[in-house]
Amino acid sequence: MDLLDRHVRIAVLMSIGVVLGVIVSLDLIFSLIDELGESGSNYTVGNALAFVAMTTPTSIYELFPFAALGGTIFGLGILASNNELVVMQTAGVHKWRIVTAVLKPALLVMVLSLIIGEYVSPPLEQVANSNKAIQLSGTSSINSEAGTWRKIGNDFIHINAIAPGGEQLFGVSRYTIDDNRQLVSASFAEAAEYVDEGGEPYWLMSNVQQSLFAGTRITTSSYLQEDWVADLSPELLSVLLVEPDKQSISGLYRFAQFFQSEGLDSSVYFLAFWKKILQPLSTLALVVLAVSFVFGPLREATMGYRVFIALSIGIAFTTVQRMMEPVSLIYGLSPLMAVMTPIALCAVVGYFLMRRVA
């Protein structure tokens, strides 16, 4: 049995590696084309290449489930084409024993995916997006093509760029309203630095231009430096410019809690949180579905047909997943239910097809 497990594991892992290499290469080509379209005087071709290189681990993490799907279909498909699966079953090896042998390398893929998604890709994604935002932002007060808006108390804040680590900001615009939602002040600082000297931490703003509104009067002033006390830690800022799907699980949870404390909608972050934490189950469900197809309708299929089926399953899974996400946000459904629905569908269909196989 150990020899059988090793044979199946090698076939599946090699196929997963080949599939992952192909789809990641294609993704890199399209990503590079997109980045080169944004290149200019500040954002050069070298910057675009560096950005694509640093975001590659994120692409690998996102494509792992589909690589496991395609690799399982191709790996077992080769064994089926060589009649090795038939020989195994003729020798008395039960189909579920073969499924267990397939799930072992899938488990390895899931663990590797979690490590990359939690510890490797998020920090590189933060650095890549921070550098890109700094290069694109310039010194304008608000750059519509870069930066992020956030609400903290009565302040509405736009930050052009956040340095890696979140302790330095560039292009900070602040708009303060009173309890009657009237604009009280507006200011712009070219830069801000986080200061924590043991007391209450604050942000040291540099080159500040401020306008105060009192009825019909507007008073303007300028400061070389100004202290700004705000409940905005570098840990939270370090993930502001990163899309929720590309953040770490721990970062998503902290940021969702921060949104809740500010009375803002945190469902987007909880949706991304459950999507990432349940990705191993997504991989497992896709692998089970792939195995059921190889034992069933794809046992005698050609490699081209297997490619078509793998693509169809991947597209169908992604479509259902992307449909459920906005539905849950619009109608207030549970983010957990939205993430679990396509996973459960894959698992149920895969189990049903396996039960039908002799």
C-alpha positions as CSV (number, residue, x, y, z in Angstrom):
1,M,0.0,0.0,0.0
2,D,2.9,2.4,0.7
3,L,4.1,1.7,-2.8
4,L,0.7,2.5,-4.2
5,D,0.4,5.7,-2.2
6,R,3.9,6.8,-3.4
7,H,3.0,6.1,-7.1
8,V,-0.3,8.0,-6.9
9,R,1.3,10.8,-5.0
10,I,4.1,11.3,-7.4
11,A,1.8,11.3,-10.4
12,V,-0.6,13.8,-8.8
13,L,2.1,16.1,-7.4
14,M,4.0,16.3,-10.7
15,S,0.7,17.0,-12.6
16,I,-0.2,19.8,-10.1
17,G,3.3,21.3,-10.5
18,V,3.0,21.3,-14.3
19,V,-0.5,22.8,-14.2
20,L,0.5,25.4,-11.6
21,G,3.5,26.4,-13.7
22,V,1.4,26.9,-16.8
23,I,-1.4,28.9,-15.3
24,V,0.9,31.1,-13.2
25,S,3.0,31.8,-16.3
26,L,-0.1,32.9,-18.2
27,D,-1.3,35.0,-15.2
28,L,2.1,36.7,-15.0
29,I,2.0,37.6,-18.7
30,F,-1.4,39.3,-18.4
31,S,-0.4,41.0,-15.1
32,L,2.7,42.4,-16.7
33,I,0.7,43.7,-19.7
34,D,-1.7,45.5,-17.3
35,E,1.2,47.0,-15.3
36,L,3.0,48.2,-18.4
37,G,-0.2,50.0,-19.4
38,E,0.2,52.2,-16.3
39,S,3.9,52.9,-16.8
40,G,5.0,56.5,-17.3
41,S,7.5,59.1,-16.0
42,N,7.0,58.1,-12.3
43,Y,6.1,54.4,-12.7
44,T,8.7,52.9,-15.0
45,V,8.9,49.5,-16.7
46,G,11.4,48.4,-14.0
47,N,8.8,49.4,-11.4
48,A,6.2,47.4,-13.2
49,L,8.5,44.3,-13.4
50,A,9.2,44.6,-9.7
51,F,5.5,44.9,-8.8
52,V,4.6,41.8,-10.8
53,A,7.5,39.8,-9.2
54,M,6.4,40.8,-5.7
55,T,2.8,39.9,-6.3
56,T,3.6,36.5,-7.9
57,P,3.2,34.6,-4.6
58,T,-0.3,36.0,-4.3
59,S,-1.1,34.7,-7.8
60,I,0.3,31.3,-6.8
61,Y,-1.8,31.2,-3.7
62,E,-5.0,32.2,-5.5
63,L,-4.4,29.6,-8.3
64,F,-3.5,26.7,-6.0
65,P,-7.1,25.2,-5.8
66,F,-7.4,25.2,-9.6
67,A,-3.9,23.7,-10.0
68,A,-5.0,21.0,-7.6
69,L,-8.1,20.4,-9.7
70,G,-6.3,20.2,-13.0
71,G,-3.4,18.3,-11.6
72,T,-5.7,15.7,-10.1
73,I,-7.6,15.2,-13.3
74,F,-4.4,15.0,-15.4
75,G,-2.5,12.8,-13.0
76,L,-5.2,10.3,-12.4
77,G,-6.1,10.6,-16.1
78,I,-2.7,9.4,-17.1
79,L,-3.0,6.5,-14.7
80,A,-6.4,5.7,-16.1
81,S,-5.2,5.9,-19.7
82,N,-2.4,3.4,-18.8
83,N,-5.1,1.1,-17.2
84,E,-3.3,1.4,-13.9
85,L,-6.5,2.4,-12.1
86,V,-8.2,-0.7,-13.5
87,V,-5.3,-2.9,-12.4
88,M,-5.4,-1.4,-8.9
89,Q,-9.2,-2.1,-8.6
90,T,-8.8,-5.5,-10.0
91,A,-6.1,-6.3,-7.4
92,G,-8.7,-5.5,-4.7
93,V,-7.9,-1.9,-4.0
94,H,-11.1,-0.1,-3.2
95,K,-11.9,3.2,-5.0
96,W,-12.0,5.1,-1.7
97,R,-8.5,3.8,-0.9
98,I,-7.3,5.4,-4.1
99,V,-9.2,8.6,-3.2
100,T,-7.3,8.6,0.1
101,A,-4.0,8.3,-1.7
102,V,-4.9,11.3,-3.9
103,L,-6.0,13.4,-0.9
104,K,-2.6,13.0,0.8
105,P,-0.7,15.1,-1.8
106,A,-3.8,17.4,-1.9
107,L,-3.3,17.9,1.9
108,L,0.3,18.9,1.3
109,V,-0.8,21.4,-1.3
110,M,-3.4,22.9,1.1
111,V,-0.8,23.3,3.9
112,L,1.7,25.0,1.5
113,S,-1.1,27.2,0.2
114,L,-2.0,28.3,3.8
115,I,1.7,29.1,4.5
116,I,2.1,31.2,1.4
117,G,-1.3,33.0,1.9
118,E,-0.6,33.9,5.5
119,Y,3.1,34.6,5.8
120,V,4.6,35.1,2.3
121,S,2.2,36.9,-0.1
122,P,0.6,39.5,2.3
123,P,3.8,41.3,3.3
124,L,5.1,41.2,-0.3
125,E,1.7,42.5,-1.5
126,Q,1.9,45.4,1.0
127,V,5.4,46.4,-0.1
128,A,4.4,46.2,-3.8
129,N,1.2,48.2,-3.4
130,S,2.9,50.8,-1.1
131,N,5.8,51.3,-3.6
132,K,3.4,51.6,-6.5
133,A,1.2,54.1,-4.7
134,I,4.2,56.2,-3.7
135,Q,5.4,56.2,-7.3
136,L,2.0,57.1,-8.7
137,S,0.9,59.6,-6.1
138,G,3.3,62.5,-6.4
139,T,2.6,65.4,-4.1
140,S,-1.0,66.2,-5.1
141,S,-3.6,66.5,-2.3
142,I,-5.9,63.9,-3.7
143,N,-4.9,61.4,-6.3
144,S,-8.0,59.7,-7.7
145,E,-5.8,56.9,-9.3
146,A,-4.1,56.0,-6.0
147,G,-4.6,56.0,-2.3
148,T,-7.5,55.2,-0.1
149,W,-10.4,56.9,1.8
150,R,-11.1,56.1,5.4
151,K,-13.4,57.4,8.2
152,I,-12.1,57.8,11.7
153,G,-14.6,59.4,14.1
154,N,-15.6,62.7,12.6
155,D,-12.7,62.8,10.2
156,F,-12.8,61.6,6.5
157,I,-9.3,60.9,5.4
158,H,-7.6,60.3,2.1
159,I,-4.1,58.9,2.0
160,N,-2.2,59.0,-1.3
161,A,0.4,56.4,-0.3
162,I,1.5,54.3,2.7
163,A,5.1,53.3,3.2
164,P,5.8,49.6,3.9
165,G,5.1,48.9,7.6
166,G,2.5,51.7,7.8
167,E,4.6,54.1,9.9
168,Q,5.0,56.8,7.2
169,L,2.2,58.4,5.1
170,F,2.4,60.5,2.0
171,G,-0.3,63.0,0.9
172,V,-2.7,63.0,3.8
173,S,-6.0,65.0,3.3
174,R,-8.4,65.4,6.3
175,Y,-11.9,66.7,6.3
176,T,-13.6,67.1,9.7
177,I,-17.3,67.5,10.2
178,D,-19.3,68.4,13.3
179,D,-22.3,66.6,14.8
180,N,-24.6,68.4,12.4
181,R,-22.5,67.0,9.5
182,Q,-21.2,70.5,8.6
183,L,-17.7,70.8,7.3
184,V,-15.5,72.3,10.1
185,S,-12.0,72.1,8.6
186,A,-9.9,70.7,5.7
187,S,-6.2,70.2,5.7
188,F,-3.5,68.6,3.6
189,A,-0.1,67.3,4.9
190,E,2.6,66.3,2.5
191,A,3.8,63.5,4.9
192,A,3.1,62.0,8.3
193,E,5.3,59.9,10.6
194,Y,4.1,57.7,13.4
195,V,5.6,58.6,16.8
196,D,5.3,56.4,19.9
197,E,7.6,57.5,22.7
198,G,5.9,55.7,25.5
199,G,3.0,58.1,26.0
200,E,0.0,58.5,23.8
201,P,1.1,57.7,20.2
202,Y,0.4,60.3,17.5
203,W,1.2,61.2,13.9
204,L,3.7,64.0,13.2
205,M,2.4,65.9,10.2
206,S,4.8,67.8,7.9
207,N,4.1,70.8,5.7
208,V,0.4,71.2,6.7
209,Q,-2.0,73.5,4.9
210,Q,-5.3,74.0,6.8
211,S,-8.6,75.8,6.2
212,L,-11.1,76.4,9.0
213,F,-14.8,77.1,8.1
214,A,-16.9,79.2,10.4
215,G,-20.2,80.3,8.8
216,T,-19.2,82.3,5.8
217,R,-15.6,82.9,7.0
218,I,-12.7,80.7,5.9
219,T,-9.4,81.0,7.7
220,T,-6.3,79.5,6.1
221,S,-3.0,78.7,7.8
222,S,0.2,76.7,7.2
223,Y,2.4,74.8,9.7
224,L,5.7,73.1,9.2
225,Q,4.6,70.4,11.7
226,E,1.5,69.4,13.5
227,D,0.6,66.6,15.9
228,W,-2.4,64.5,15.0
229,V,-3.9,62.0,17.5
230,A,-5.9,59.4,15.7
231,D,-6.9,55.8,16.4
232,L,-5.1,54.6,13.3
233,S,-2.2,52.2,14.0
234,P,0.6,51.3,11.5
235,E,-0.6,47.6,11.7
236,L,-4.0,48.6,10.3
237,L,-2.5,51.1,7.8
238,S,-0.1,48.5,6.4
239,V,-3.0,46.6,4.9
240,L,-5.1,49.6,3.8
241,L,-3.9,49.6,0.2
242,V,-4.1,45.9,-0.2
243,E,-7.3,44.3,-1.5
244,P,-9.1,42.2,1.1
245,D,-8.7,39.0,-0.8
246,K,-4.9,39.5,-0.8
247,Q,-4.5,40.2,3.0
248,S,-3.5,37.7,5.6
249,I,-6.2,35.9,7.7
250,S,-5.1,37.6,10.9
251,G,-5.0,41.0,9.2
252,L,-8.5,40.6,7.8
253,Y,-9.9,39.7,11.2
254,R,-8.2,42.7,12.9
255,F,-9.4,45.1,10.1
256,A,-13.0,43.7,10.3
257,Q,-13.0,44.4,14.0
258,F,-11.7,47.9,13.4
259,F,-14.5,48.6,10.9
260,Q,-17.1,47.3,13.4
261,S,-15.7,49.6,16.1
262,E,-16.1,52.6,13.7
263,G,-19.7,51.7,12.9
264,L,-18.8,50.8,9.3
265,D,-19.8,47.8,7.2
266,S,-17.2,45.1,7.7
267,S,-18.9,42.4,5.6
268,V,-16.4,42.7,2.8
269,Y,-13.6,41.9,5.2
270,F,-15.4,39.0,6.9
271,L,-16.3,37.6,3.4
272,A,-12.6,37.7,2.5
273,F,-11.7,36.2,5.9
274,W,-13.9,33.2,5.5
275,K,-12.9,32.8,1.9
276,K,-9.2,32.5,2.9
277,I,-9.7,30.4,6.0
278,L,-11.9,27.9,4.0
279,Q,-9.7,27.8,1.0
280,P,-8.3,24.4,2.1
281,L,-11.8,23.1,2.0
282,S,-12.3,24.6,-1.5
283,T,-9.2,22.7,-2.7
284,L,-10.4,19.5,-1.0
285,A,-13.9,19.8,-2.6
286,L,-12.4,20.4,-6.1
287,V,-10.0,17.5,-5.7
288,V,-12.9,15.1,-4.7
289,L,-14.9,16.4,-7.7
290,A,-11.9,15.8,-10.0
291,V,-11.4,12.3,-8.7
292,S,-15.1,11.5,-9.3
293,F,-14.8,12.6,-12.9
294,V,-11.7,10.5,-13.5
295,F,-13.3,7.3,-12.1
296,G,-16.5,8.1,-14.0
297,P,-17.0,9.8,-17.3
298,L,-13.3,10.7,-17.9
299,R,-11.9,7.2,-17.5
300,E,-11.5,6.7,-21.2
301,A,-11.4,10.4,-22.2
302,T,-8.6,12.0,-24.2
303,M,-6.3,14.5,-22.6
304,G,-7.9,17.4,-24.6
305,Y,-11.3,16.5,-23.2
306,R,-9.9,16.4,-19.7
307,V,-8.5,19.9,-20.2
308,F,-11.9,21.0,-21.3
309,I,-13.6,19.5,-18.2
310,A,-11.0,20.9,-15.8
311,L,-11.5,24.4,-17.3
312,S,-15.3,24.0,-17.2
313,I,-15.3,22.9,-13.5
314,G,-12.9,25.8,-12.6
315,I,-15.0,28.4,-14.4
316,A,-18.2,27.0,-12.9
317,F,-16.8,27.1,-9.4
318,T,-15.4,30.6,-9.8
319,T,-18.7,31.8,-11.3
320,V,-20.8,30.5,-8.4
321,Q,-18.3,31.9,-5.9
322,R,-18.3,35.4,-7.5
323,M,-22.1,35.4,-7.7
324,M,-22.5,34.5,-4.1
325,E,-20.1,37.2,-2.9
326,P,-22.1,40.3,-4.1
327,V,-25.4,38.5,-3.3
328,S,-24.3,38.2,0.3
329,L,-23.2,41.8,0.5
330,I,-26.4,43.2,-1.2
331,Y,-28.9,41.1,0.7
332,G,-27.1,40.8,4.0
333,L,-26.5,37.1,3.9
334,S,-24.0,35.4,6.1
335,P,-20.4,35.7,4.6
336,L,-19.8,32.2,5.9
337,M,-22.8,30.8,4.0
338,A,-21.7,32.7,0.8
339,V,-18.3,31.1,0.9
340,M,-19.5,27.6,1.9
341,T,-22.2,27.3,-0.8
342,P,-19.9,26.6,-3.8
343,I,-17.7,24.4,-1.6
344,A,-20.7,22.4,-0.5
345,L,-22.0,22.1,-4.1
346,C,-18.6,20.7,-5.3
347,A,-18.4,18.3,-2.4
348,V,-21.9,17.0,-2.8
349,V,-21.6,16.5,-6.6
350,G,-18.3,14.8,-6.2
351,Y,-19.5,12.4,-3.5
352,F,-22.7,11.7,-5.5
353,L,-20.7,10.8,-8.6
354,M,-18.3,8.7,-6.6
355,R,-21.2,6.7,-5.2
356,R,-22.4,6.0,-8.7
357,V,-19.0,4.6,-9.8
358,A,-18.9,0.8,-9.5
